[in-house]
Amino acid sequence: MGSDDVDIARSLVEQKETIRDLEQELEKQHLIRLSDGQTASIETSAIHIDLLRSVTTLNSSFATLAYPLLTETGELLESRLSSV
């Protein structure tokens, strides 16, 4: 286990929140377009929502891969990353 592995694991967990925030913003924008009656958004809504859910699932899966390493090295607290 090298320090690069820990750095990558830390980055995955840090990015989880960034991706979650982006997903929420994209969903909000999509709902605004739907409420505005934009035809293209209405026609592709299921695809848009499925894609956002898939990105969220992948994001969580990547972060989950990092948790054991970060826990082992003391980089992960119960609720968040420890400060280094």
C-alpha angles and dihedrals in degrees: 000000000000131000088251089062091053091047091051092047091049091050092052091054093044091051092052092076093044092052091045091053091048091049091052092049092049091049090050091051090048092052090050090053090049092050089049088057096240104175096212091054092048092050094048100035096112091050091048094050093044091051092050091049091049092051090049091049093049091046092053092046093053092049091048089057089058098050099080093052093045091047091049092051095043093247095121126066121197092266105021149349116302117239114256 
